[in-house]
Amino acid sequence: MRSSRSATLAAVLALLLLTPVMAGATAQRAAKPNPEAELKKLTSEAAQLNKDYRGQVQSLEETRVQAGKATASAKSLKRALASAETDIVRFAQTTYMGGVLDDGNLMSFDGDANLVLGQAATMSYLASQRATQLNRIKELIKDAKAAEKAADSKIAKLKKDIIDLKSQRVRIEGLLAKYGFQTPSGSGGLTPRTVTMRNTVLQNFPMPYGYGCLRPGDPGDHGTGRACDFMMSSGGRIPTEEAMERGNRLAQWAITNGTRFGVMYIIWQQKYYDVRTGAGWKLMSNRGGNTANHLDHVHISMF
């Protein structure tokens, strides 16, 4: 009878110690708006702005990528927290079913010594596991709060960027009207403006590593014949000092002559320069490789 009461007391104690931790985390999650739903809504608005402004707005895409990563991280930590909470509840149930052996039980036990010692060892192990899980939950709650705060911050920035770009609609639409809308022509699949830019670049800059413009099926400017990549190395390698200097000169040429040729934005060395926002060079987050980060080529998109 005493053993049963001890077992019940142990289970209740485990749950009492756990409940404030779990309840706090659960209440926090319940009170928070769904960041994934908010991100989905803002992504839709960003896609419409990209369409209205005739191509991907790099600052907007950069913030969207960061918000997506932060939201995914927060979601992953929430899943880990839920799993840890489930494990600790299972521990409490195991403690209740197994019972607890106190000093009185051990001194008065009249039976298989191996059995009682094995049970004592099991309970000691479970107690250690419970302490570990409680600490893990506390750490997960701390990490989840930080991740949610980061996701909220990135989503708020994405919302602000969208509002700012919408406020610049008159100026940006003026730029779009100035250059007009061109469609691909000829067998090359490029717009006349892109052809002019490409030919001028090739006349003024040696291209020992080649270049590429049209990319059928690409959802961005390469797919619509309005962008070219000018390679400064091959095989995804970091350019040599000479090639780096050539890339710098080409990027600056695109900025200096952008008004004349209708350059919309440039990407080079993990930075982007978007004429529509007028914000100058901005750092781009890591996209996963030298080519994805535009470390090995200068990208030029046209209006």
Secondary structure by P-SEA (a helix, b strand, c coil): caaaaaaaaaaaaaaaaaaaaaaaaaaaaaacccaaaaaaaaaaaaaaaaaaaccccaaaaaaaaaaaaaaaaaaaaaaaaaaaaaaaaaaaaaaaaaccccaaaaaaccccaaaaaaaaaaaaaaaaaaaaaaaaaaaaaaaaaaaaaaaaaaaaaaaaaaaaaaaaaaaaaaaaaaaccccccccccccaaaaaaaaaaaacccccccccccccccccccccccbbbbbcccccccccaaaaaaaaaaaaaaaaacccccccccccccbbbbccccccbbbbccccccccccccbbbbbcc
